[in-house]
Amino acid sequence: MASTAFELKGKSVYVAGHRGMVGAALVRRLEREDARLVTVDRRELDLCNQAAKSADCARTTKAVLAICQGDRLVPIADVSAGDDPGPPLVLDLYAALSGSVVTETDVSRVNTILNYVGIISLAGLLFRLRLPFVSFLVLTVGTVIANKSHALGPHPGHFGVACLVALLPLAVLGIPSTGPPRANWWLWMIVGLLGLAVGMVFREAIGLMGVVAALLALGVSYFCSLMKMRHMGLAHLVIVAATVLTIWTPYSILRARDAVFDIAPSARMEQHGAWHNLYIGLGVVENPFGIVWNDDDGIRAVKEVNPNTLYLSAEYYSILKRKYFEIVLHHPIEVATIYLKKVTTALATYNMKYLLMLASIVFVWARFSLARVSKGWSPYDAVFSVSTVFVATFLGQATLFHYTELYLFPVKIFLLLLLGVVGELLLALAKAGTFEPARLD
């Protein structure tokens, strides 16, 4: 037998597609060389999934958020669209620490764990806020909602992300009305900040919603003096600074990866860029600009300006930003019409407009009724206010980008909170023995 250019005896050789015609032939040939064959069934490792590729690379090199290309490591963003680093990071750490091959079951397991952690954390805070009925609803109905959404992608876990990012604004507005213990307040501030950081890593858009809600809650808490403690201004300033810093959590993780594993930064954006979706978002409904909701349409628009622009690079987003604002500034009426159609469609999802009207009317009536026996700011107000802010931000996302349920379904947890707090109020009224509205004069 002719000598080989490279001695394979005893060497580990990974064969992709070993069940195919070419792969099977390679396996037979390598067996004659006494090579140690490594094969993975497609059901265990789908090489079309970049997160699975990254996990397989982490299993052999211990490098996270990277793809193995020969003997070098490249950022995962080089071979896939800039996306949230959370799911691949968890899978990479699991593969690196356990040495196990990541399977489709593991992808689903990450979503399930994230959802359950979010649900349990939110239910725990609501119980701390003395809202047992709402807490029970989150644990039961929330779990059913989360379990109905299963897919081999990151989106099912966004329900849990929504629960986690709601912790900080709820704690800021709710805990001061339940008692004076200062240590308890700081504990939930830390938990809430961790929830925001996790949210930014697993779904940046929802994480930013949480940051907005938290900053609004901190503003209300400070100016309305909800927190009765010394150095109140300093405490709020610390939490505001920490809240803003959570925005840089994904960036910090990526830069730490580059430093530890000596990986050159990607030429592409490694996080979500809004301008691509804002531009093609104009094409979700019929429009006079000929735009359609399709990644290829964004690519086509950029290539018209500069054919050499790298997809999802900083220049790519800059071009789409200019194009978007050109359309908005020159055709404001048409753009407003597009957004009106989209928000109308979003409000029709889950019968949201009727649920919001019903919850708002009953809440106002019940809250004024309860004011006879319970005056001042209460956990009911905190839950209703925070949930309303999150519903508004999800509707804003649907208006600017897309109203598909893939993006919109986490809003269900806040619709559930709105209905739950109304139910809790009615139970409180029944316990107080009055259903008559309080007079406003």
C-alpha atoms as one frame of an Amber mdcrd trajectory, in Angstrom:
protein
   0.000   0.000   0.000   1.317   3.450  -0.878   2.572   5.544   2.013   0.322
   8.317   3.233   1.309  11.970   3.358   0.205  12.115   6.993   0.277   9.256
   9.457  -3.317   8.599  10.614  -2.757   5.507  12.730  -4.062   6.126  16.228
  -5.146   9.689  15.374  -8.654  10.994  16.091 -10.470  11.892  12.887 -13.891
  13.515  12.912 -16.104  12.582   9.950 -19.152  14.728   9.291 -22.057  13.120
   7.476 -20.759   9.602   8.060 -24.090   8.092   7.005 -23.972   9.708   3.567
 -22.383   8.206   0.461 -19.145  10.214   0.646 -18.955  10.092   4.448 -19.462
   6.329   4.531 -16.683   5.861   1.947 -14.335   7.999   4.081 -15.152   5.907
   7.137 -14.321   2.670   5.289 -11.028   4.128   4.012  -9.990   5.518   7.404
 -10.761   2.222   9.104  -8.026   0.642   6.997  -5.579   3.230   8.408  -6.396
   2.267  12.015  -7.515   5.827  12.702  -9.733   6.478  15.723 -12.972   7.594
  14.121 -15.235  10.187  15.748 -18.740  10.345  14.336 -21.860  12.062  15.619
 -25.359  11.350  14.400 -27.312  14.295  12.932 -29.880  13.861  15.679 -27.130
  14.597  18.210 -25.323  17.434  16.430 -26.885  19.482  13.665 -24.031  21.231
  11.872 -26.547  23.674  10.387 -26.948  25.044  13.908 -24.154  27.493  14.681
 -24.718  27.156  18.432 -24.147  23.412  18.098 -20.985  24.065  16.084 -19.761
  26.427  18.762 -20.534  23.885  21.496 -18.643  21.175  19.629 -15.680  23.539
  19.334 -15.887  24.308  23.070 -15.935  20.597  23.851 -12.513  20.133  22.258
 -10.829  23.529  22.829 -12.685  24.907  25.905 -13.139  28.196  23.981 -16.636
  29.686  24.214 -18.615  31.638  21.618 -16.178  30.553  18.918 -16.107  28.297
  15.878 -13.214  25.964  15.133 -11.886  26.471  11.610  -8.926  24.178  11.186
  -6.380  25.061  13.843  -7.743  28.528  14.592 -10.674  29.999  16.456 -13.020
  32.571  14.951 -15.887  34.455  16.653 -19.250  32.758  16.255 -20.538  35.956
  14.604 -18.191  35.344  11.651 -20.301  32.403  10.495 -23.728  33.419  11.751
 -25.863  36.510  12.142 -25.084  38.696  15.138 -27.314  37.304  17.844 -27.703
  37.082  21.596 -24.735  35.265  23.175 -26.733  33.675  26.003 -27.915  30.358
  24.485 -24.623  29.428  22.781 -22.671  30.518  25.877 -24.608  28.122  28.119
 -24.264  25.270  25.615 -20.544  25.983  25.206 -19.922  25.945  28.958 -21.872
  22.700  29.293 -19.906  21.046  26.486 -16.554  22.350  27.766 -17.124  21.258
  31.372 -18.836  17.922  30.731 -17.112  16.900  27.510 -20.519  15.870  26.177
 -21.849  16.404  22.680 -24.643  18.973  22.650 -27.922  17.527  21.416 -31.205
  19.037  20.358 -32.556  18.041  23.766 -29.943  20.268  25.396 -31.064  23.243
  23.284 -34.637  22.723  24.472 -33.446  22.152  28.031 -31.777  25.593  28.146
 -35.101  27.225  27.222 -36.986  25.185  29.816 -34.538  25.996  32.624 -34.554
  29.685  31.719 -38.351  29.768  31.726 -38.650  27.965  35.058 -36.017  30.132
  36.749 -37.847  33.253  35.533 -41.278  31.999  36.583 -40.152  30.885  40.052
 -38.234  34.127  40.664 -41.192  36.283  39.635 -43.638  34.212  41.699 -41.317
  34.513  44.695 -41.183  38.301  44.433 -44.967  38.535  44.055 -45.392  36.400
  47.171 -42.981  38.747  48.969 -45.204  41.619  47.833 -48.118  39.882  49.596
 -49.890  39.014  46.369 -50.422  35.249  46.787 -53.127  34.962  44.131 -50.966
  36.607  41.447 -48.004  34.489  42.568 -50.107  31.340  42.225 -51.260  32.370
  38.739 -47.677  32.890  37.597 -46.610  29.488  38.925 -49.523  27.628  37.352
 -50.822  29.445  34.284 -47.389  30.908  33.532 -45.881  27.421  33.484 -48.597
  26.183  31.129 -47.955  29.106  28.747 -44.197  28.486  28.795 -44.576  24.743
  28.225 -46.750  25.274  25.162 -43.887  26.923  23.295 -41.173  24.503  22.202
 -38.683  24.958  19.364 -35.026  24.244  18.679 -34.146  27.921  18.833 -33.767
  30.583  21.527 -37.230  32.156  21.287 -39.155  29.860  23.692 -36.816  30.952
  26.510 -37.782  34.588  26.068 -40.816  34.022  28.291 -38.478  33.409  31.220
 -36.340  36.382  30.175 -39.422  38.630  30.409 -40.050  37.366  33.946 -36.456
  38.055  35.001 -36.238  41.608  33.651 -39.479  42.521  35.430 -37.996  41.765
  38.861 -36.120  45.037  39.381 -38.911  47.520  38.504 -41.420  45.463  40.506
 -39.101  45.366  43.526 -38.342  49.089  43.306 -42.023  50.060  43.301 -43.496
  47.223  45.344 -41.234  46.420  48.284 -41.287  49.896  49.953 -45.049  49.529
  50.466 -44.759  46.165  52.270 -42.429  46.942  55.147 -39.305  48.751  56.313
 -36.552  46.048  56.295 -33.674  47.674  54.394 -31.668  44.472  53.884 -34.629
  42.892  52.110 -34.818  45.841  49.720 -31.128  45.571  48.822 -31.417  41.799
  48.362 -34.149  42.216  45.752 -32.215  45.042  44.098 -29.299  42.637  43.575
 -31.598  39.875  42.334 -33.305  42.320  39.978 -29.986  43.573  38.573 -28.872
  39.980  37.967 -32.183  39.376  36.186 -31.537  42.393  33.945 -28.011  41.190
  33.149 -29.295  37.730  32.229 -32.010  39.336  30.119 -29.467  41.419  28.195
 -27.424  38.288  27.451 -30.323  36.071  26.375 -32.520  38.640  24.592 -31.152
  42.131  24.280 -34.430  43.686  23.124 -36.329  42.419  26.178 -33.407  43.330
  28.411 -33.606  46.921  27.159 -37.335  46.932  27.935 -36.412  45.951  31.478
 -33.846  48.754  31.696 -36.458  51.312  30.580 -39.022  49.978  33.075 -36.446
  49.956  35.889 -35.305  53.531  35.237 -38.923  54.724  35.161 -39.618  52.867
  38.411 -36.554  54.374  40.083 -37.650  57.846  38.983 -41.131  57.351  40.426
 -39.702  55.864  43.626 -37.319  58.778  44.155 -39.622  61.675  43.334 -42.571
  60.176  45.212 -40.353  59.199  48.174 -41.668  55.636  48.207 -38.554  54.354
  49.963 -38.359  55.751  53.505 -34.686  55.415  54.395 -31.607  57.560  54.959
 -29.382  58.413  52.009 -32.313  57.659  49.701 -30.825  59.692  46.851 -27.501
  57.850  47.016 -29.238  54.461  47.043 -31.242  55.360  43.943 -28.145  56.696
  42.202 -26.278  53.434  42.833 -29.141  51.345  41.425 -29.534  53.656  38.410
 -25.816  53.341  37.607 -25.899  49.558  38.018 -29.021  49.333  35.829 -27.354
  51.256  33.010 -24.204  49.131  33.316 -26.192  45.936  32.666 -26.594  47.138
  29.060 -22.907  46.340  28.488 -23.120  42.770  29.828 -23.105  41.048  26.373
 -20.287  43.285  25.137 -18.224  42.550  28.251 -18.646  38.796  27.813 -17.535
  38.957  24.169 -14.493  41.082  24.953 -13.539  38.768  27.819 -13.719  35.851
  25.372 -11.376  37.663  22.963  -8.860  38.328  25.728  -8.893  34.861  27.306
  -8.776  32.833  24.090  -6.819  35.322  21.961  -9.549  35.668  19.314  -9.572
  38.600  16.909 -12.824  40.622  17.122 -15.359  39.833  14.432 -15.684  42.074
  11.386 -19.442  41.758  11.875 -21.640  43.164  14.602 -21.764  40.539  17.352
 -24.989  41.787  18.908 -28.411  42.719  17.607 -28.453  45.716  15.280 -31.784
  47.531  15.116 -31.419  49.227  11.739 -31.779  46.084   9.631 -35.096  45.185
  11.274 -36.279  48.798  11.309 -35.744  49.027   7.548 -37.308  45.718   6.532
 -39.957  46.295   9.225 -41.499  48.842   6.880 -42.263  45.894   4.623 -44.323
  43.847   7.079 -47.506  45.287   5.578 -48.297  46.617   2.116 -46.269  49.764
   1.506 -45.405  52.142  -1.359 -41.639  51.586  -1.017 -41.483  48.036  -2.379
 -39.915  46.772   0.848 -40.691  43.283   2.164 -39.953  41.670   5.531 -37.048
  39.586   4.327 -33.341  39.644   5.148 -32.575  39.553   1.430 -34.390  42.850
   0.991 -32.062  44.531   3.479 -29.063  43.023   1.702 -30.360  44.225  -1.670
 -30.807  47.776  -0.353 -27.239  47.858   0.945 -25.756  46.371  -2.228 -27.377
  49.169  -4.223 -25.216  51.611  -2.258 -22.036  49.554  -1.927 -21.826  46.023
  -3.408 -18.731  45.266  -1.324 -20.326  45.868   2.082 -20.054  42.896   4.436
 -23.386  41.579   5.660 -24.130  42.696   9.259 -20.992  44.806   9.473 -21.002
  48.275  11.028 -21.101  49.780   7.526 -24.071  47.552   6.638 -26.116  48.920
   9.538 -24.985  52.475   8.845 -26.295  52.294   5.263 -29.660  50.923   6.376
 -29.869  53.607   9.063 -29.481  56.323   6.407 -32.029  54.658   4.129 -34.537
  54.287   6.953 -34.346  57.938   7.965 -34.538  59.058   4.331 -37.848  57.242
   4.026 -39.153  58.528   7.378 -38.217  62.150   6.659 -39.497  62.218   3.072
 -42.639  60.079   3.586 -43.827  60.629   7.184 -47.521  60.088   6.413 -46.900
  56.782   4.651 -44.629  55.581   7.457 -47.186  56.590  10.104 -49.837  54.638
   8.186 -47.612  51.553   8.126 -47.031  51.761  11.871 -50.715  52.305  12.578
 -51.581  49.134  10.648 -48.959  47.184  12.560 -49.972  48.336  16.041 -53.628
  47.649  15.193 -52.729  44.099  14.186 -50.606  43.647  17.320 -53.460  44.805
  19.564 -55.716  42.204  17.954 -53.289  39.445  18.942 -54.473  37.529  22.048
 -57.489  39.923  22.050 -55.084  42.330  23.721 -57.103  45.496  23.223 -60.128
  44.002  24.995 -58.041  42.533  27.819 -56.305  45.874  28.370 -59.577  47.826
  28.411 -61.273  45.350  30.762 -58.297  45.156  33.138 -57.885  48.948  33.229
 -61.564  49.686  33.920 -61.918  47.057  36.649 -58.583  48.006  38.229 -59.457
  51.705  38.492 -62.882  50.892  39.927 -61.530  48.346  42.416 -58.563  50.508
  43.425 -60.794  53.472  44.285 -63.070  51.112  46.190 -60.173  49.712  48.205
 -58.936  53.234  48.941 -61.589  53.357  51.697 -59.626  50.815  53.742 -56.135
  50.943  52.211 -54.747  54.328  51.232 -51.435  55.204  49.643 -49.178  53.374
  47.198 -49.578  49.599  47.224 -48.154  46.455  45.548 -51.295  46.437  43.362
 -50.226  49.757  41.875 -46.669  48.502  41.384 -47.713  45.373  39.475 -50.280
  47.216  37.360 -47.884  50.058  36.492 -44.905  47.835  35.620 -47.040  45.420
  33.586 -48.536  48.317  31.627 -45.062  49.651  30.802 -43.954  46.248  29.514
 -47.096  45.780  27.423 -46.456  49.217  25.899 -42.827  48.350  25.077 -43.808
  45.055  23.468 -46.401  46.895  21.390 -43.682  49.382  20.440 -41.460  46.521
  19.303 -44.332  45.074  17.275 -44.959  48.466  15.687 -41.363  49.198  14.737
 -40.320  45.672  13.778 -42.866  42.862  13.469 -46.009  41.742  15.288 -45.269
  38.038  14.782 -45.978  35.903  17.852 -42.362  34.773  17.732 -41.447  38.205
  19.155 -44.716  39.078  20.875 -45.587  35.990  22.914 -43.573  36.958  26.080
 -46.116  39.775  26.566 -48.461  37.044  27.831 -46.790  37.116  31.249 -47.675
  40.795  31.644 -51.240  40.292  30.450 -51.446  37.535  33.057 -50.103  39.919
  35.727 -52.694  42.542  34.787 -55.549  40.062  35.090 -54.028  38.572  38.231
 -53.688  41.883  40.074 -57.304  42.725  39.207 -58.332  39.377  40.696 -56.196
  40.060  43.782 -57.870  43.446  44.198 -61.338  41.921  43.966 -60.380  39.346
  46.590 -59.158  42.172  48.842 -62.437  44.013  48.358 -64.392  40.901  49.215
 -62.304  40.455  52.355 -62.884  44.090  53.292 -66.597  43.602  52.764 -67.174
  46.435  50.282 -67.619  46.608  46.540 -68.841  50.194  46.451 -66.533  52.678
  44.678 -65.016  55.347  46.861 -66.236  58.885  46.228 -63.643  61.121  44.584
 -64.775  64.424  46.153
